[in-house]
Amino acid sequence: MSGLSAIFYELGNILSTLIWGILVVPSLYQPLFKKDAEFT
């Protein structure tokens, strides 16, 4: 069971990292898109 719990722990870390990436990356890129919109 210890092996399974370790696998689930790793999967949880990967999922949380992906969720943070999905939430944070758009907020970081929004200013870039706004600058591009101003130039066009």
C-alpha positions as CSV (number, residue, x, y, z in Angstrom):
1,M,0.0,0.0,0.0
2,S,2.9,2.3,0.6
3,G,3.8,2.2,-3.1
4,L,0.3,3.0,-4.1
5,S,0.1,6.0,-1.7
6,A,3.3,7.3,-3.1
7,I,2.0,7.1,-6.6
8,F,-1.2,8.9,-5.7
9,Y,0.9,11.5,-3.8
10,E,3.0,12.1,-7.0
11,L,-0.1,12.3,-9.2
12,G,-1.6,14.8,-6.8
13,N,1.5,16.9,-7.0
14,I,1.4,16.8,-10.8
15,L,-2.3,17.7,-10.9
16,S,-1.9,20.6,-8.5
17,T,1.0,21.9,-10.6
18,L,-1.0,21.7,-13.8
19,I,-3.9,23.4,-12.2
20,W,-1.7,26.2,-10.9
21,G,-0.1,26.5,-14.3
22,I,-3.5,26.8,-16.0
23,L,-4.7,29.4,-13.5
24,V,-1.5,31.5,-13.3
25,V,-0.2,31.4,-16.9
26,P,-3.2,33.3,-18.5
27,S,-2.9,36.0,-15.8
28,L,0.8,36.4,-16.7
29,Y,0.1,36.5,-20.5
30,Q,-2.9,38.9,-20.3
31,P,-0.6,42.1,-20.2
32,L,1.3,40.8,-23.3
33,F,-2.0,40.3,-25.2
34,K,-3.2,43.7,-24.2
35,K,0.1,45.3,-25.5
36,D,-0.3,43.4,-28.8
37,A,-3.9,44.6,-29.0
38,E,-2.7,48.2,-28.5
39,F,-0.1,47.9,-31.3
40,T,-2.6,46.5,-33.9
